Amino acid sequence: MQKLVFLPAIILTALSLTGCQTTKYYKKGPSFDSVMRATKTIAVMPVDVTVFELSAGGVPEEIDRWSISAREMIRNAIKDQLSDNYQYEIKFIDESWLKNNYKDLWKDYSSLYEAVASAGFLHGFEIGANSFKTKKDNFDYTLGNQTSALANIVGADALLFTYGFDYETTAGRKAVVFLYAMAGVNVQLTATGLNMGLVDGTTGDLLWLKGLPFGAVYSFQNKNHIDTMMEWMMRGFIDNENN
């Protein structure tokens, strides 16, 4: 089913501003090191990405089959990136199983992660007037200790969330953008946002958060794009080196 969707402005802002920082595109929470020393199992939660098609007038319409395809490709790319990790047991959680058995719990925590990650990007990263020095210095965001219910269900010490969006452009939209360009007006053709966050399964604390740089444009319908994007996103995962 196709439907028209307008994403909340705070989420769009948070994700699009991720790369405005000058030095790095990730943050670690204060308990990262101690929690990861005790962590044995990480659950990769179902990928939550949505793919839209932009009409000539700039109206986004969610295309379900594109979103499903993108989720599968991103999940496979994460699996490829983590295939050589022997330090932790990595568990990929099946979305159908989760929705069939714990639909409300998963819906609540996927939405909560989006909200917390958005706040983290807005206030904890170097993005000008929206940032708070206390949050930049002490990146202490949490989903709450009731997150342990979800962690217990999937049998993991930590949970890895992935959230994002992609706007694909119709031929009509490209024509409009071309005409604007001829008139000297710059209109962005596409938009891509993706973030990943590692959450402590006991406390719900956000241990690690990383997002695509500002202005990054990938097609979630292109496997090569996704593989390249996820190689960068997962680079330095856990130890956070060379991000």
VENCORTA-V472221 format. One record per pair of residues at least 6 apart in sequence whose ideal C-beta (glycine too) atoms are under 6 Angstrom apart, sorted by the first residue. I is the first residue (numbers start at 1). J is the second residue. Records with the same first field share a line. If there is no record, write none. Layout:
# VENCORTA-V472221
I=J / J
This chain:
# VENCORTA-V472221
1=64
2=61
3=62
4=61
5=60 / 62
10=118
11=118
14=118 / 121 / 122
15=193
17=127
18=121 / 211
19=213 / 214
20=127 / 214
21=125 / 126
24=243
25=210 / 211 / 213
26=210 / 243
27=124 / 139 / 209
28=208
29=139 / 205 / 206 / 207
30=138 / 140
31=205
32=207
35=200 / 207
39=157 / 158
40=157
41=89 / 156 / 157
42=88 / 90 / 158 / 160
43=91 / 93 / 154 / 156 / 159
44=78 / 92 / 160
45=93 / 159 / 161
46=95
47=71 / 74 / 75 / 162
48=110 / 163
49=70 / 71 / 164
50=62 / 67 / 165
51=63 / 66 / 67 / 70 / 166 / 220
52=60 / 62 / 167
53=61 / 63 / 168
54=60 / 167 / 169 / 173
55=170
56=172 / 173 / 176
66=221
70=220
73=223 / 226
74=226
77=226 / 227 / 230
81=230 / 234
82=90
91=156
93=154
98=106
102=153
105=150
109=150
112=143
113=161
114=163
116=141 / 143
117=195 / 197
120=141 / 209
122=130
123=131 / 132 / 135
124=135 / 136 / 139
141=206
142=204 / 205
143=199 / 204
144=204
145=203 / 204
147=204
148=202
151=201
156=201
157=201
158=198 / 201
159=199 / 201
160=198
161=197
162=196
163=195
164=193 / 194
165=193
166=192 / 220
167=190 / 191
169=189 / 190
177=187 / 189
180=187
190=217
192=216 / 217 / 218
194=212
195=211
196=210 / 233
197=206 / 209
198=207 / 208
199=206
200=207
218=225 / 229
219=225
235=242
236=242 / 243
